[in-house]
Amino acid sequence: MRQRDIERFAFLYLCGKHDRDILLGKEKMTFSDLVRLIYITDFLGLKRLNIDIWNDYEEQFREHFQRLEQLYDESCSIVSWDKTEADLYLQEKWVKDFCSNVPDRRSRKELEKMVRKIYKEAGMENSEETDIT
């Protein structure tokens, strides 16, 4: 089995129904879904799946990306593009929601342990303090 297949299978197993339906093409992917799923797969280290999701949907959202690029070009000298507390909060919420939607209880607990380890290794706040899991 190829790395791509292993990552996809594992992620689909962990996904809640909504995300699984999106990735299986049963529900339409929104731009917000794309950004969230790209972040989560990157956070979990699923690099091959991250690239596959990007490649599968980049054309659908090409216009969004072009507008964002134009906005950046027009405002990069006056707007800070550093992550804000709101960005960090949203990303933490995505991870927390993903974990809480894992259908299998045992798998959910294991994923929560993994998330705490990722936060600790990254030198980020303890996920128990930030209510990540």
A tleap script that builds the chain and sets N, CA, C and O, in Angstrom:
source leaprc.protein.ff14SB
mol = sequence {
  NMET ARG GLN ARG ASP ILE GLU ARG PHE ALA
  PHE LEU TYR LEU CYS GLY LYS HIE ASP ARG
  ASP ILE LEU LEU GLY LYS GLU LYS MET THR
  PHE SER ASP LEU VAL ARG LEU ILE TYR ILE
  THR ASP PHE LEU GLY LEU LYS ARG LEU ASN
  ILE ASP ILE TRP ASN ASP TYR GLU GLU GLN
  PHE ARG GLU HIE PHE GLN ARG LEU GLU GLN
  LEU TYR ASP GLU SER CYS SER ILE VAL SER
  TRP ASP LYS THR GLU ALA ASP LEU TYR LEU
  GLN GLU LYS TRP VAL LYS ASP PHE CYS SER
  ASN VAL PRO ASP ARG ARG SER ARG LYS GLU
  LEU GLU LYS MET VAL ARG LYS ILE TYR LYS
  GLU ALA GLY MET GLU ASN SER GLU GLU THR
  ASP ILE CTHR
}
set mol.1.N position { 0.861 -1.184 0.000 }
set mol.1.CA position { 0.000 0.000 0.000 }
set mol.1.C position { 0.900 1.237 0.000 }
set mol.1.O position { 1.875 1.305 0.748 }
set mol.2.N position { 0.567 2.200 -0.835 }
set mol.2.CA position { 1.367 3.417 -0.943 }
set mol.2.C position { 1.064 4.371 0.216 }
set mol.2.O position { 0.000 4.312 0.833 }
set mol.3.N position { 2.034 5.255 0.491 }
set mol.3.CA position { 1.886 6.245 1.571 }
set mol.3.C position { 0.617 7.059 1.394 }
set mol.3.O position { -0.100 7.320 2.360 }
set mol.4.N position { 0.339 7.462 0.163 }
set mol.4.CA position { -0.855 8.252 -0.154 }
set mol.4.C position { -2.116 7.504 0.310 }
set mol.4.O position { -3.004 8.094 0.925 }
set mol.5.N position { -2.183 6.210 0.010 }
set mol.5.CA position { -3.352 5.416 0.360 }
set mol.5.C position { -3.478 5.221 1.871 }
set mol.5.O position { -4.576 5.272 2.424 }
set mol.6.N position { -2.352 5.000 2.521 }
set mol.6.CA position { -2.346 4.808 3.973 }
set mol.6.C position { -2.853 6.065 4.676 }
set mol.6.O position { -3.710 5.987 5.556 }
set mol.7.N position { -2.316 7.228 4.282 }
set mol.7.CA position { -2.729 8.488 4.904 }
set mol.7.C position { -4.208 8.765 4.656 }
set mol.7.O position { -4.922 9.179 5.570 }
set mol.8.N position { -4.666 8.543 3.442 }
set mol.8.CA position { -6.069 8.796 3.103 }
set mol.8.C position { -6.990 7.876 3.916 }
set mol.8.O position { -7.985 8.323 4.487 }
set mol.9.N position { -6.645 6.598 3.958 }
set mol.9.CA position { -7.451 5.632 4.704 }
set mol.9.C position { -7.517 6.000 6.188 }
set mol.9.O position { -8.592 6.001 6.786 }
set mol.10.N position { -6.364 6.311 6.772 }
set mol.10.CA position { -6.319 6.664 8.197 }
set mol.10.C position { -7.128 7.926 8.473 }
set mol.10.O position { -7.880 7.982 9.446 }
set mol.11.N position { -6.978 8.934 7.623 }
set mol.11.CA position { -7.689 10.189 7.836 }
set mol.11.C position { -9.197 9.996 7.683 }
set mol.11.O position { -9.976 10.518 8.480 }
set mol.12.N position { -9.604 9.250 6.666 }
set mol.12.CA position { -11.040 8.997 6.477 }
set mol.12.C position { -11.619 8.212 7.652 }
set mol.12.O position { -12.775 8.412 8.026 }
set mol.13.N position { -10.819 7.324 8.230 }
set mol.13.CA position { -11.260 6.568 9.407 }
set mol.13.C position { -11.486 7.496 10.595 }
set mol.13.O position { -12.420 7.305 11.374 }
set mol.14.N position { -10.633 8.492 10.727 }
set mol.14.CA position { -10.731 9.418 11.858 }
set mol.14.C position { -11.766 10.516 11.649 }
set mol.14.O position { -12.310 11.049 12.616 }
set mol.15.N position { -12.040 10.854 10.403 }
set mol.15.CA position { -12.956 11.960 10.098 }
set mol.15.C position { -14.357 11.719 10.638 }
set mol.15.O position { -14.848 10.593 10.702 }
set mol.16.N position { -14.977 12.831 11.024 }
set mol.16.CA position { -16.402 12.792 11.295 }
set mol.16.C position { -17.145 12.655 9.976 }
set mol.16.O position { -16.543 12.767 8.908 }
set mol.17.N position { -18.428 12.418 10.042 }
set mol.17.CA position { -19.241 12.177 8.850 }
set mol.17.C position { -19.148 13.325 7.842 }
set mol.17.O position { -18.993 13.081 6.645 }
set mol.18.N position { -19.241 14.555 8.305 }
set mol.18.CA position { -19.230 15.710 7.397 }
set mol.18.C position { -17.938 15.765 6.574 }
set mol.18.O position { -17.985 15.897 5.351 }
set mol.19.N position { -16.792 15.665 7.242 }
set mol.19.CA position { -15.511 15.714 6.528 }
set mol.19.C position { -15.344 14.506 5.611 }
set mol.19.O position { -14.832 14.636 4.499 }
set mol.20.N position { -15.771 13.342 6.067 }
set mol.20.CA position { -15.672 12.143 5.235 }
set mol.20.C position { -16.509 12.315 3.967 }
set mol.20.O position { -16.061 11.987 2.868 }
set mol.21.N position { -17.719 12.828 4.131 }
set mol.21.CA position { -18.585 13.046 2.964 }
set mol.21.C position { -17.986 14.059 1.993 }
set mol.21.O position { -18.113 13.906 0.778 }
set mol.22.N position { -17.343 15.082 2.518 }
set mol.22.CA position { -16.683 16.065 1.639 }
set mol.22.C position { -15.567 15.391 0.856 }
set mol.22.O position { -15.495 15.528 -0.365 }
set mol.23.N position { -14.705 14.673 1.539 }
set mol.23.CA position { -13.550 14.058 0.884 }
set mol.23.C position { -13.937 12.925 -0.062 }
set mol.23.O position { -13.189 12.601 -0.984 }
set mol.24.N position { -15.095 12.326 0.165 }
set mol.24.CA position { -15.574 11.275 -0.735 }
set mol.24.C position { -16.436 11.826 -1.859 }
set mol.24.O position { -16.942 11.070 -2.689 }
set mol.25.N position { -16.604 13.152 -1.887 }
set mol.25.CA position { -17.355 13.791 -2.955 }
set mol.25.C position { -18.863 13.748 -2.793 }
set mol.25.O position { -19.594 14.049 -3.736 }
set mol.26.N position { -19.336 13.380 -1.614 }
set mol.26.CA position { -20.778 13.330 -1.364 }
set mol.26.C position { -21.343 14.692 -1.006 }
set mol.26.O position { -22.532 14.950 -1.195 }
set mol.27.N position { -20.482 15.569 -0.486 }
set mol.27.CA position { -20.849 16.955 -0.168 }
set mol.27.C position { -19.849 17.872 -0.865 }
set mol.27.O position { -18.708 17.492 -1.127 }
set mol.28.N position { -20.298 19.064 -1.153 }
set mol.28.CA position { -19.443 20.032 -1.841 }
set mol.28.C position { -18.419 20.628 -0.876 }
set mol.28.O position { -18.746 20.982 0.256 }
set mol.29.N position { -17.197 20.730 -1.337 }
set mol.29.CA position { -16.119 21.350 -0.563 }
set mol.29.C position { -16.288 22.865 -0.634 }
set mol.29.O position { -16.439 23.422 -1.721 }
set mol.30.N position { -16.263 23.525 0.504 }
set mol.30.CA position { -16.259 24.985 0.522 }
set mol.30.C position { -14.823 25.456 0.698 }
set mol.30.O position { -13.943 24.672 1.054 }
set mol.31.N position { -14.593 26.734 0.450 }
set mol.31.CA position { -13.253 27.286 0.634 }
set mol.31.C position { -12.828 27.150 2.099 }
set mol.31.O position { -11.675 26.831 2.389 }
set mol.32.N position { -13.765 27.393 3.015 }
set mol.32.CA position { -13.469 27.247 4.446 }
set mol.32.C position { -13.096 25.812 4.788 }
set mol.32.O position { -12.176 25.576 5.572 }
set mol.33.N position { -13.812 24.847 4.196 }
set mol.33.CA position { -13.486 23.438 4.416 }
set mol.33.C position { -12.077 23.136 3.922 }
set mol.33.O position { -11.312 22.447 4.598 }
set mol.34.N position { -11.735 23.650 2.746 }
set mol.34.CA position { -10.415 23.409 2.183 }
set mol.34.C position { -9.319 23.937 3.109 }
set mol.34.O position { -8.358 23.226 3.404 }
set mol.35.N position { -9.460 25.156 3.556 }
set mol.35.CA position { -8.453 25.760 4.434 }
set mol.35.C position { -8.326 24.945 5.726 }
set mol.35.O position { -7.218 24.680 6.193 }
set mol.36.N position { -9.452 24.557 6.290 }
set mol.36.CA position { -9.471 23.791 7.541 }
set mol.36.C position { -8.830 22.411 7.348 }
set mol.36.O position { -7.994 22.003 8.154 }
set mol.37.N position { -9.211 21.700 6.302 }
set mol.37.CA position { -8.669 20.359 6.080 }
set mol.37.C position { -7.188 20.398 5.725 }
set mol.37.O position { -6.433 19.512 6.125 }
set mol.38.N position { -6.768 21.408 4.983 }
set mol.38.CA position { -5.345 21.566 4.685 }
set mol.38.C position { -4.571 21.802 5.991 }
set mol.38.O position { -3.499 21.232 6.197 }
set mol.39.N position { -5.128 22.650 6.871 }
set mol.39.CA position { -4.452 22.901 8.139 }
set mol.39.C position { -4.366 21.619 8.983 }
set mol.39.O position { -3.305 21.297 9.518 }
set mol.40.N position { -5.470 20.902 9.097 }
set mol.40.CA position { -5.497 19.704 9.953 }
set mol.40.C position { -4.548 18.633 9.430 }
set mol.40.O position { -3.810 18.029 10.209 }
set mol.41.N position { -4.557 18.387 8.114 }
set mol.41.CA position { -3.648 17.361 7.585 }
set mol.41.C position { -2.186 17.768 7.763 }
set mol.41.O position { -1.332 16.921 8.022 }
set mol.42.N position { -1.901 19.055 7.626 }
set mol.42.CA position { -0.537 19.544 7.872 }
set mol.42.C position { -0.183 19.380 9.353 }
set mol.42.O position { 0.900 18.898 9.685 }
set mol.43.N position { -1.079 19.774 10.220 }
set mol.43.CA position { -0.861 19.671 11.667 }
set mol.43.C position { -0.556 18.229 12.065 }
set mol.43.O position { 0.321 17.982 12.894 }
set mol.44.N position { -1.281 17.275 11.472 }
set mol.44.CA position { -1.108 15.862 11.822 }
set mol.44.C position { 0.064 15.207 11.083 }
set mol.44.O position { 0.364 14.034 11.306 }
set mol.45.N position { 0.725 15.969 10.204 }
set mol.45.CA position { 1.885 15.435 9.498 }
set mol.45.C position { 1.534 14.533 8.326 }
set mol.45.O position { 2.358 13.728 7.892 }
set mol.46.N position { 0.323 14.663 7.813 }
set mol.46.CA position { -0.110 13.850 6.676 }
set mol.46.C position { 0.213 14.594 5.377 }
set mol.46.O position { -0.676 15.087 4.681 }
set mol.47.N position { 1.482 14.656 5.081 }
set mol.47.CA position { 1.975 15.491 3.979 }
set mol.47.C position { 1.445 15.060 2.609 }
set mol.47.O position { 1.060 15.904 1.801 }
set mol.48.N position { 1.425 13.775 2.353 }
set mol.48.CA position { 0.952 13.285 1.050 }
set mol.48.C position { -0.539 13.607 0.867 }
set mol.48.O position { -0.953 14.068 -0.197 }
set mol.49.N position { -1.333 13.361 1.907 }
set mol.49.CA position { -2.764 13.655 1.842 }
set mol.49.C position { -2.995 15.149 1.698 }
set mol.49.O position { -3.887 15.572 0.962 }
set mol.50.N position { -2.205 15.943 2.389 }
set mol.50.CA position { -2.303 17.392 2.295 }
set mol.50.C position { -2.127 17.842 0.846 }
set mol.50.O position { -2.906 18.650 0.340 }
set mol.51.N position { -1.115 17.321 0.196 }
set mol.51.CA position { -0.848 17.664 -1.204 }
set mol.51.C position { -1.979 17.180 -2.103 }
set mol.51.O position { -2.392 17.884 -3.024 }
set mol.52.N position { -2.476 15.978 -1.834 }
set mol.52.CA position { -3.562 15.432 -2.657 }
set mol.52.C position { -4.829 16.275 -2.542 }
set mol.52.O position { -5.486 16.547 -3.547 }
set mol.53.N position { -5.172 16.688 -1.329 }
set mol.53.CA position { -6.365 17.528 -1.150 }
set mol.53.C position { -6.167 18.845 -1.896 }
set mol.53.O position { -7.058 19.310 -2.608 }
set mol.54.N position { -5.006 19.427 -1.725 }
set mol.54.CA position { -4.693 20.690 -2.420 }
set mol.54.C position { -4.854 20.508 -3.934 }
set mol.54.O position { -5.525 21.305 -4.590 }
set mol.55.N position { -4.241 19.465 -4.477 }
set mol.55.CA position { -4.300 19.227 -5.917 }
set mol.55.C position { -5.720 18.945 -6.406 }
set mol.55.O position { -6.096 19.364 -7.500 }
set mol.56.N position { -6.497 18.244 -5.606 }
set mol.56.CA position { -7.873 17.914 -5.996 }
set mol.56.C position { -8.774 19.138 -6.067 }
set mol.56.O position { -9.721 19.162 -6.853 }
set mol.57.N position { -8.492 20.163 -5.249 }
set mol.57.CA position { -9.423 21.287 -5.132 }
set mol.57.C position { -8.857 22.640 -5.552 }
set mol.57.O position { -9.585 23.633 -5.559 }
set mol.58.N position { -7.573 22.699 -5.903 }
set mol.58.CA position { -6.983 24.000 -6.228 }
set mol.58.C position { -7.685 24.674 -7.401 }
set mol.58.O position { -7.865 25.891 -7.394 }
set mol.59.N position { -8.075 23.914 -8.389 }
set mol.59.CA position { -8.725 24.504 -9.563 }
set mol.59.C position { -10.093 25.081 -9.187 }
set mol.59.O position { -10.473 26.152 -9.659 }
set mol.60.N position { -10.822 24.366 -8.340 }
set mol.60.CA position { -12.147 24.826 -7.913 }
set mol.60.C position { -12.073 26.188 -7.224 }
set mol.60.O position { -12.993 26.997 -7.334 }
set mol.61.N position { -10.969 26.435 -6.511 }
set mol.61.CA position { -10.843 27.665 -5.732 }
set mol.61.C position { -9.781 28.615 -6.289 }
set mol.61.O position { -9.319 29.514 -5.586 }
set mol.62.N position { -9.405 28.418 -7.527 }
set mol.62.CA position { -8.366 29.251 -8.143 }
set mol.62.C position { -8.707 30.738 -8.031 }
set mol.62.O position { -7.839 31.550 -7.708 }
set mol.63.N position { -9.949 31.094 -8.292 }
set mol.63.CA position { -10.357 32.505 -8.233 }
set mol.63.C position { -10.211 33.061 -6.822 }
set mol.63.O position { -9.793 34.207 -6.656 }
set mol.64.N position { -10.549 32.268 -5.798 }
set mol.64.CA position { -10.367 32.702 -4.409 }
set mol.64.C position { -8.895 33.025 -4.138 }
set mol.64.O position { -8.564 34.057 -3.554 }
set mol.65.N position { -8.027 32.120 -4.578 }
set mol.65.CA position { -6.601 32.314 -4.339 }
set mol.65.C position { -6.067 33.533 -5.085 }
set mol.65.O position { -5.221 34.263 -4.568 }
set mol.66.N position { -6.555 33.745 -6.282 }
set mol.66.CA position { -6.120 34.918 -7.045 }
set mol.66.C position { -6.561 36.208 -6.355 }
set mol.66.O position { -5.805 37.178 -6.307 }
set mol.67.N position { -7.770 36.221 -5.825 }
set mol.67.CA position { -8.237 37.417 -5.099 }
set mol.67.C position { -7.431 37.641 -3.830 }
set mol.67.O position { -7.096 38.777 -3.495 }
set mol.68.N position { -7.119 36.564 -3.125 }
set mol.68.CA position { -6.298 36.695 -1.918 }
set mol.68.C position { -4.896 37.204 -2.257 }
set mol.68.O position { -4.339 38.035 -1.540 }
set mol.69.N position { -4.338 36.704 -3.346 }
set mol.69.CA position { -3.024 37.167 -3.779 }
set mol.69.C position { -3.061 38.654 -4.137 }
set mol.69.O position { -2.150 39.406 -3.793 }
set mol.70.N position { -4.109 39.064 -4.821 }
set mol.70.CA position { -4.251 40.471 -5.184 }
set mol.70.C position { -4.396 41.336 -3.935 }
set mol.70.O position { -3.786 42.400 -3.839 }
set mol.71.N position { -5.198 40.879 -2.987 }
set mol.71.CA position { -5.378 41.611 -1.741 }
set mol.71.C position { -4.052 41.739 -1.000 }
set mol.71.O position { -3.726 42.800 -0.467 }
set mol.72.N position { -3.298 40.657 -0.972 }
set mol.72.CA position { -1.997 40.693 -0.320 }
set mol.72.C position { -1.074 41.703 -1.006 }
set mol.72.O position { -0.421 42.513 -0.348 }
set mol.73.N position { -1.033 41.642 -2.320 }
set mol.73.CA position { -0.173 42.559 -3.072 }
set mol.73.C position { -0.534 44.015 -2.790 }
set mol.73.O position { 0.345 44.872 -2.698 }
set mol.74.N position { -1.820 44.289 -2.655 }
set mol.74.CA position { -2.280 45.662 -2.438 }
set mol.74.C position { -2.073 46.136 -1.001 }
set mol.74.O position { -1.970 47.337 -0.753 }
set mol.75.N position { -2.013 45.202 -0.060 }
set mol.75.CA position { -1.987 45.638 1.342 }
set mol.75.C position { -0.776 45.162 2.133 }
set mol.75.O position { -0.693 45.431 3.332 }
set mol.76.N position { 0.157 44.473 1.510 }
set mol.76.CA position { 1.271 43.906 2.269 }
set mol.76.C position { 2.113 44.960 2.980 }
set mol.76.O position { 2.745 44.663 3.993 }
set mol.77.N position { 2.129 46.165 2.472 }
set mol.77.CA position { 2.942 47.199 3.105 }
set mol.77.C position { 2.239 47.847 4.306 }
set mol.77.O position { 2.880 48.544 5.094 }
set mol.78.N position { 0.930 47.623 4.449 }
set mol.78.CA position { 0.203 48.266 5.549 }
set mol.78.C position { -0.446 47.296 6.537 }
set mol.78.O position { -0.882 47.708 7.612 }
set mol.79.N position { -0.513 46.016 6.181 }
set mol.79.CA position { -1.170 45.036 7.045 }
set mol.79.C position { -0.165 43.977 7.456 }
set mol.79.O position { 0.581 43.464 6.622 }
set mol.80.N position { -0.145 43.652 8.735 }
set mol.80.CA position { 0.708 42.582 9.224 }
set mol.80.C position { 0.061 41.242 8.882 }
set mol.80.O position { -1.129 41.038 9.126 }
set mol.81.N position { 0.850 40.335 8.317 }
set mol.81.CA position { 0.324 39.022 7.956 }
set mol.81.C position { 0.749 37.963 8.959 }
set mol.81.O position { 0.624 36.768 8.694 }
set mol.82.N position { 1.251 38.396 10.113 }
set mol.82.CA position { 1.586 37.456 11.170 }
set mol.82.C position { 0.306 36.860 11.732 }
set mol.82.O position { -0.757 37.480 11.700 }
set mol.83.N position { 0.433 35.644 12.245 }
set mol.83.CA position { -0.731 35.013 12.851 }
set mol.83.C position { -1.174 35.822 14.063 }
set mol.83.O position { -0.354 36.293 14.851 }
set mol.84.N position { -2.472 35.971 14.193 }
set mol.84.CA position { -3.031 36.680 15.336 }
set mol.84.C position { -3.572 35.664 16.336 }
set mol.84.O position { -3.621 34.466 16.054 }
set mol.85.N position { -3.972 36.146 17.487 }
set mol.85.CA position { -4.609 35.271 18.474 }
set mol.85.C position { -5.874 34.653 17.898 }
set mol.85.O position { -6.198 33.502 18.193 }
set mol.86.N position { -6.582 35.410 17.086 }
set mol.86.CA position { -7.805 34.895 16.459 }
set mol.86.C position { -7.479 33.740 15.508 }
set mol.86.O position { -8.209 32.750 15.454 }
set mol.87.N position { -6.379 33.871 14.760 }
set mol.87.CA position { -5.960 32.784 13.867 }
set mol.87.C position { -5.627 31.535 14.675 }
set mol.87.O position { -6.074 30.435 14.349 }
set mol.88.N position { -4.844 31.715 15.724 }
set mol.88.CA position { -4.444 30.581 16.559 }
set mol.88.C position { -5.657 29.932 17.216 }
set mol.88.O position { -5.744 28.708 17.303 }
set mol.89.N position { -6.589 30.757 17.677 }
set mol.89.CA position { -7.806 30.225 18.290 }
set mol.89.C position { -8.585 29.389 17.282 }
set mol.89.O position { -9.046 28.296 17.609 }
set mol.90.N position { -8.735 29.894 16.056 }
set mol.90.CA position { -9.481 29.186 15.024 }
set mol.90.C position { -8.799 27.856 14.691 }
set mol.90.O position { -9.467 26.831 14.559 }
set mol.91.N position { -7.483 27.875 14.559 }
set mol.91.CA position { -6.764 26.636 14.256 }
set mol.91.C position { -6.893 25.629 15.390 }
set mol.91.O position { -7.070 24.437 15.142 }
set mol.92.N position { -6.807 26.094 16.622 }
set mol.92.CA position { -6.990 25.199 17.765 }
set mol.92.C position { -8.406 24.628 17.786 }
set mol.92.O position { -8.611 23.462 18.123 }
set mol.93.N position { -9.379 25.461 17.421 }
set mol.93.CA position { -10.771 25.005 17.370 }
set mol.93.C position { -10.937 23.927 16.302 }
set mol.93.O position { -11.632 22.935 16.525 }
set mol.94.N position { -10.307 24.114 15.152 }
set mol.94.CA position { -10.378 23.099 14.098 }
set mol.94.C position { -9.853 21.757 14.595 }
set mol.94.O position { -10.474 20.720 14.362 }
set mol.95.N position { -8.714 21.776 15.279 }
set mol.95.CA position { -8.118 20.536 15.782 }
set mol.95.C position { -9.026 19.917 16.837 }
set mol.95.O position { -9.272 18.711 16.824 }
set mol.96.N position { -9.517 20.740 17.741 }
set mol.96.CA position { -10.410 20.239 18.796 }
set mol.96.C position { -11.667 19.622 18.189 }
set mol.96.O position { -12.072 18.527 18.580 }
set mol.97.N position { -12.281 20.312 17.245 }
set mol.97.CA position { -13.492 19.799 16.607 }
set mol.97.C position { -13.213 18.505 15.853 }
set mol.97.O position { -14.011 17.570 15.897 }
set mol.98.N position { -12.072 18.454 15.157 }
set mol.98.CA position { -11.722 17.235 14.436 }
set mol.98.C position { -11.610 16.070 15.411 }
set mol.98.O position { -12.150 14.991 15.166 }
set mol.99.N position { -10.907 16.293 16.515 }
set mol.99.CA position { -10.750 15.231 17.517 }
set mol.99.C position { -12.096 14.798 18.091 }
set mol.99.O position { -12.358 13.605 18.243 }
set mol.100.N position { -12.935 15.756 18.404 }
set mol.100.CA position { -14.216 15.410 19.029 }
set mol.100.C position { -15.166 14.700 18.077 }
set mol.100.O position { -16.133 14.079 18.518 }
set mol.101.N position { -14.898 14.783 16.765 }
set mol.101.CA position { -15.759 14.124 15.781 }
set mol.101.C position { -15.261 12.746 15.346 }
set mol.101.O position { -15.882 12.105 14.498 }
set mol.102.N position { -14.153 12.289 15.913 }
set mol.102.CA position { -13.670 10.946 15.588 }
set mol.102.C position { -14.720 9.953 16.092 }
set mol.102.O position { -15.029 9.939 17.284 }
set mol.103.N position { -15.270 9.128 15.206 }
set mol.103.CA position { -16.379 8.254 15.590 }
set mol.103.C position { -16.028 7.203 16.640 }
set mol.103.O position { -16.845 6.918 17.515 }
set mol.104.N position { -14.849 6.630 16.573 }
set mol.104.CA position { -14.452 5.570 17.496 }
set mol.104.C position { -13.812 6.168 18.756 }
set mol.104.O position { -12.830 6.906 18.665 }
set mol.105.N position { -14.358 5.854 19.908 }
set mol.105.CA position { -13.907 6.446 21.176 }
set mol.105.C position { -12.431 6.169 21.459 }
set mol.105.O position { -11.695 7.071 21.860 }
set mol.106.N position { -12.003 4.939 21.254 }
set mol.106.CA position { -10.599 4.578 21.522 }
set mol.106.C position { -9.670 5.358 20.590 }
set mol.106.O position { -8.639 5.874 21.021 }
set mol.107.N position { -10.038 5.439 19.332 }
set mol.107.CA position { -9.227 6.193 18.363 }
set mol.107.C position { -9.205 7.674 18.718 }
set mol.107.O position { -8.181 8.339 18.558 }
set mol.108.N position { -10.326 8.188 19.198 }
set mol.108.CA position { -10.396 9.596 19.601 }
set mol.108.C position { -9.410 9.868 20.728 }
set mol.108.O position { -8.695 10.870 20.700 }
set mol.109.N position { -9.366 8.985 21.719 }
set mol.109.CA position { -8.447 9.168 22.853 }
set mol.109.C position { -6.989 9.116 22.386 }
set mol.109.O position { -6.166 9.909 22.844 }
set mol.110.N position { -6.666 8.194 21.483 }
set mol.110.CA position { -5.306 8.097 20.966 }
set mol.110.C position { -4.927 9.345 20.172 }
set mol.110.O position { -3.808 9.847 20.286 }
set mol.111.N position { -5.867 9.842 19.368 }
set mol.111.CA position { -5.603 11.060 18.606 }
set mol.111.C position { -5.399 12.241 19.551 }
set mol.111.O position { -4.521 13.072 19.318 }
set mol.112.N position { -6.186 12.326 20.598 }
set mol.112.CA position { -6.021 13.412 21.568 }
set mol.112.C position { -4.641 13.369 22.218 }
set mol.112.O position { -4.037 14.416 22.450 }
set mol.113.N position { -4.136 12.170 22.515 }
set mol.113.CA position { -2.776 12.040 23.062 }
set mol.113.C position { -1.748 12.536 22.048 }
set mol.113.O position { -0.798 13.237 22.396 }
set mol.114.N position { -1.958 12.161 20.799 }
set mol.114.CA position { -1.042 12.578 19.746 }
set mol.114.C position { -1.048 14.099 19.591 }
set mol.114.O position { 0.006 14.709 19.410 }
set mol.115.N position { -2.220 14.707 19.659 }
set mol.115.CA position { -2.337 16.161 19.532 }
set mol.115.C position { -1.606 16.847 20.681 }
set mol.115.O position { -0.894 17.827 20.461 }
set mol.116.N position { -1.769 16.353 21.883 }
set mol.116.CA position { -1.042 16.932 23.027 }
set mol.116.C position { 0.461 16.841 22.815 }
set mol.116.O position { 1.199 17.774 23.133 }
set mol.117.N position { 0.913 15.709 22.276 }
set mol.117.CA position { 2.342 15.522 22.021 }
set mol.117.C position { 2.823 16.516 20.954 }
set mol.117.O position { 3.899 17.097 21.096 }
set mol.118.N position { 2.050 16.711 19.908 }
set mol.118.CA position { 2.423 17.654 18.850 }
set mol.118.C position { 2.548 19.062 19.423 }
set mol.118.O position { 3.512 19.771 19.134 }
set mol.119.N position { 1.569 19.465 20.239 }
set mol.119.CA position { 1.634 20.790 20.857 }
set mol.119.C position { 2.852 20.911 21.761 }
set mol.119.O position { 3.537 21.933 21.747 }
set mol.120.N position { 3.123 19.885 22.537 }
set mol.120.CA position { 4.265 19.929 23.451 }
set mol.120.C position { 5.571 20.021 22.673 }
set mol.120.O position { 6.436 20.829 23.012 }
set mol.121.N position { 5.725 19.209 21.639 }
set mol.121.CA position { 6.956 19.222 20.839 }
set mol.121.C position { 7.142 20.549 20.106 }
set mol.121.O position { 8.271 20.963 19.841 }
set mol.122.N position { 6.041 21.208 19.783 }
set mol.122.CA position { 6.122 22.501 19.090 }
set mol.122.C position { 6.348 23.647 20.066 }
set mol.122.O position { 6.499 24.798 19.656 }
set mol.123.N position { 6.372 23.329 21.369 }
set mol.123.CA position { 6.572 24.362 22.371 }
set mol.123.C position { 5.358 25.253 22.548 }
set mol.123.O position { 5.464 26.382 23.026 }
set mol.124.N position { 4.224 24.742 22.164 }
set mol.124.CA position { 2.985 25.514 22.297 }
set mol.124.C position { 2.389 25.220 23.663 }
set mol.124.O position { 2.811 24.301 24.366 }
set mol.125.N position { 1.411 26.012 24.013 }
set mol.125.CA position { 0.764 25.814 25.299 }
set mol.125.C position { 0.236 24.400 25.413 }
set mol.125.O position { -0.095 23.757 24.416 }
set mol.126.N position { 0.165 23.935 26.626 }
set mol.126.CA position { -0.398 22.623 26.896 }
set mol.126.C position { -1.848 22.610 26.443 }
set mol.126.O position { -2.632 23.479 26.824 }
set mol.127.N position { -2.199 21.631 25.636 }
set mol.127.CA position { -3.541 21.576 25.081 }
set mol.127.C position { -4.609 21.437 26.169 }
set mol.127.O position { -5.756 21.828 25.956 }
set mol.128.N position { -4.251 20.891 27.321 }
set mol.128.CA position { -5.226 20.817 28.411 }
set mol.128.C position { -5.546 22.211 28.928 }
set mol.128.O position { -6.676 22.486 29.332 }
set mol.129.N position { -4.557 23.083 28.916 }
set mol.129.CA position { -4.791 24.456 29.374 }
set mol.129.C position { -5.572 25.250 28.351 }
set mol.129.O position { -6.370 26.113 28.715 }
set mol.130.N position { -5.355 24.973 27.071 }
set mol.130.CA position { -6.048 25.716 26.028 }
set mol.130.C position { -7.328 25.018 25.570 }
set mol.130.O position { -7.999 25.477 24.645 }
set mol.131.N position { -7.658 23.903 26.227 }
set mol.131.CA position { -8.888 23.186 25.932 }
set mol.131.C position { -8.918 22.655 24.506 }
set mol.131.O position { -9.957 22.691 23.847 }
set mol.132.N position { -7.779 22.161 24.029 }
set mol.132.CA position { -7.710 21.629 22.667 }
set mol.132.C position { -8.454 20.309 22.596 }
set mol.132.O position { -9.253 20.094 21.685 }
set mol.133.N position { -8.200 19.432 23.542 }
set mol.133.CA position { -8.840 18.107 23.495 }
set mol.133.C position { -9.605 17.860 24.757 }
set mol.133.O position { -10.213 16.802 24.914 }
savepdb mol mol.pdb
quit
